[in-house]
Amino acid sequence: MKRPLSHQPKDPLLHHTVPSRQKQAKAYLQGSVPGVMQHYAPDGTPDPDRGWVESDETVHRLAHWREDSAY
């Protein structure tokens, strides 16, 4: 008798991750690729009380980018 296919993910952390993004999610969780905040604010640092803390220079750069963006 054939066993029914199981669509259960092997990793519970990836339960809500689209299969095409699971490789990227695994790499991020292992720390081998930067997260989105690190991409836009590479000089930022995580702070347990304040969250992600960017430098003043990064904040100004992102503000100017936002003003000049098409949306």
Backbone as CSV, one residue per row, in Angstrom:
resi,resn,N_x,N_y,N_z,CA_x,CA_y,CA_z,C_x,C_y,C_z
1,MET,0.846,-1.178,0.000,0.000,0.000,0.000,0.890,1.240,0.000
2,LYS,0.534,2.181,-0.860,1.332,3.391,-0.967,1.044,4.325,0.193
3,ARG,2.084,4.967,0.635,1.959,5.927,1.727,1.506,7.289,1.161
4,PRO,0.543,7.962,1.792,0.099,9.259,1.279,1.208,10.309,1.394
5,LEU,1.197,11.226,0.451,2.185,12.299,0.488,1.928,13.212,1.676
6,SER,2.986,13.621,2.310,2.870,14.518,3.440,3.401,15.888,3.036
7,HIS,2.621,16.908,3.277,3.029,18.265,2.966,3.543,18.981,4.207
8,GLN,3.848,18.234,5.239,4.351,18.829,6.463,5.808,19.234,6.270
9,PRO,6.161,20.484,6.601,7.562,20.887,6.483,8.417,20.166,7.514
10,LYS,9.654,19.906,7.149,10.561,19.216,8.066,11.040,20.143,9.175
11,ASP,11.100,21.424,8.900,11.577,22.396,9.879,10.395,23.248,10.340
12,PRO,10.026,23.214,11.627,8.862,23.996,12.090,9.039,25.502,11.936
13,LEU,10.291,26.003,11.895,10.515,27.431,11.712,10.101,27.891,10.318
14,LEU,10.092,26.971,9.366,9.774,27.321,7.983,8.332,26.991,7.617
15,HIS,7.510,26.726,8.602,6.116,26.332,8.375,5.351,27.359,7.536
16,HIS,5.581,28.640,7.781,4.846,29.693,7.078,5.662,30.321,5.949
17,THR,6.744,29.671,5.542,7.596,30.205,4.489,7.282,29.501,3.174
18,VAL,7.116,30.280,2.132,6.861,29.734,0.805,8.037,28.848,0.418
19,PRO,7.784,27.678,-0.187,8.889,26.764,-0.509,10.016,27.411,-1.316
20,SER,9.696,28.337,-2.206,10.742,28.962,-3.013,11.646,29.866,-2.185
21,ARG,11.228,30.249,-0.984,12.025,31.130,-0.127,12.663,30.395,1.051
22,GLN,12.454,29.091,1.156,12.958,28.368,2.318,14.483,28.317,2.358
23,LYS,15.138,28.231,1.196,16.595,28.213,1.180,17.138,29.544,1.693
24,GLN,16.526,30.652,1.277,16.948,31.959,1.760,16.684,32.096,3.254
25,ALA,15.551,31.602,3.707,15.215,31.685,5.133,16.210,30.881,5.969
26,LYS,16.564,29.698,5.503,17.541,28.885,6.241,18.890,29.595,6.328
27,ALA,19.310,30.193,5.213,20.592,30.904,5.210,20.556,32.087,6.169
28,TYR,19.438,32.807,6.210,19.306,33.941,7.134,19.341,33.463,8.584
29,LEU,18.606,32.395,8.888,18.561,31.883,10.254,19.927,31.373,10.706
30,GLN,20.741,30.902,9.776,22.087,30.438,10.112,23.078,31.589,10.213
31,GLY,22.642,32.790,9.805,23.506,33.963,9.899,24.464,34.126,8.737
32,SER,24.238,33.410,7.635,25.169,33.510,6.512,24.804,34.592,5.506
33,VAL,23.630,35.197,5.629,23.244,36.327,4.775,22.633,37.413,5.657
34,PRO,22.797,38.681,5.269,22.233,39.760,6.086,20.723,39.859,5.921
35,GLY,20.073,40.397,6.928,18.644,40.643,6.855,18.361,41.935,6.105
36,VAL,17.109,42.255,5.926,16.715,43.456,5.200,17.239,44.707,5.886
37,MET,17.110,44.788,7.197,17.581,45.976,7.911,19.090,46.141,7.759
38,GLN,19.837,45.055,7.748,21.276,45.146,7.570,21.624,45.570,6.149
39,HIS,20.756,45.258,5.197,20.994,45.654,3.811,20.849,47.169,3.657
40,TYR,19.801,47.735,4.221,19.543,49.165,4.081,20.324,50.022,5.088
41,ALA,20.670,49.453,6.210,21.417,50.192,7.227,22.561,49.316,7.735
42,PRO,23.615,49.169,6.921,24.698,48.250,7.300,25.452,48.657,8.557
43,ASP,25.386,49.946,8.915,26.080,50.372,10.130,25.168,50.360,11.353
44,GLY,23.940,49.879,11.187,23.003,49.800,12.307,23.361,48.661,13.244
45,THR,22.835,48.770,14.451,23.101,47.731,15.444,21.796,47.350,16.142
46,PRO,21.620,46.073,16.470,20.420,45.676,17.211,20.538,46.091,18.672
47,ASP,19.447,46.579,19.219,19.407,46.983,20.618,18.187,46.322,21.247
48,PRO,18.327,45.642,22.383,17.186,44.936,22.967,16.026,45.854,23.368
49,ASP,16.323,47.110,23.693,15.267,48.021,24.127,14.699,48.863,22.988
50,ARG,15.558,49.297,22.073,15.129,50.226,21.025,14.954,49.578,19.665
51,GLY,15.260,48.295,19.533,15.146,47.627,18.240,16.384,47.884,17.402
52,TRP,16.190,48.106,16.110,17.315,48.342,15.206,17.676,49.815,15.261
53,VAL,18.915,50.134,15.571,19.358,51.518,15.746,20.318,51.875,14.609
54,GLU,19.912,52.855,13.799,20.750,53.315,12.691,21.510,54.565,13.103
55,SER,22.591,54.844,12.378,23.342,56.074,12.622,22.577,57.244,12.005
56,ASP,22.913,58.460,12.425,22.258,59.647,11.861,22.503,59.752,10.362
57,GLU,23.694,59.395,9.928,24.017,59.445,8.498,23.099,58.517,7.691
58,THR,22.871,57.324,8.187,21.993,56.377,7.503,20.565,56.892,7.468
59,VAL,20.102,57.464,8.561,18.732,58.002,8.600,18.572,59.103,7.561
60,HIS,19.540,60.001,7.456,19.470,61.085,6.461,19.529,60.536,5.038
61,ARG,20.396,59.540,4.818,20.507,58.938,3.485,19.194,58.282,3.078
62,LEU,18.574,57.536,3.985,17.295,56.886,3.683,16.173,57.902,3.506
63,ALA,16.210,58.992,4.260,15.188,60.036,4.112,15.281,60.685,2.734
64,HIS,16.496,60.979,2.276,16.670,61.562,0.941,16.272,60.572,-0.143
65,TRP,16.610,59.300,0.058,16.212,58.279,-0.914,14.694,58.206,-1.007
66,ARG,14.037,58.265,0.131,12.570,58.203,0.167,11.950,59.412,-0.546
67,GLU,12.525,60.597,-0.340,11.997,61.806,-0.998,12.166,61.733,-2.520
68,ASP,13.240,61.138,-2.985,13.514,61.070,-4.413,12.894,59.858,-5.094
69,SER,12.361,58.921,-4.321,11.822,57.698,-4.937,10.532,57.982,-5.710
70,ALA,10.210,57.073,-6.595,9.062,57.272,-7.504,7.707,57.082,-6.828
71,TYR,7.648,56.506,-5.682,6.336,56.257,-5.067,5.987,57.227,-4.000
